[in-house]
Amino acid sequence: MTADQKFIEERRKRETEERGKRIRKSKYNIHCRNIAKEKLPKSLEGRMKWKDRRILARFRCGDETKAREYWKEEGEQGCRLCRRKEEGLRHVIEECEITGGPKDIGKTLSETGEGLAELKAIIGK
């Protein structure tokens, strides 16, 4: 192994450790801790389309739900599907009757893209 290869390998290890620390310390999205893996996610390895990656990433970080819109009044933060509760990640995937009842957040947002069809259906509604 040359010096350049050693440097690159050390840098990759350091970046992986830093990414893991940031995820574990995250206060905003608690679901990332349950979903995150030690390796680079398969969704970033090139086996998925960019559009699908973007959908998965937006749901994982909570950008696709209205719960992040804290400045809006309670009536405006309601679920776009059932209009009853506040639209949060847990509600949309596990609790909302329109999406088909209880599902596992971990499987739906997994790195293999198992729940991608469900997420696309939620966006379409």
Secondary structure by P-SEA (a helix, b strand, c coil): ccaaaaaaaaaaaaaaaaaaaaaaaccccccccccccccccccccccccaaaaaaaaaaaacccccccccccccccccccccccccccccccccccccccccccccccccccccaaaaaaaaaac
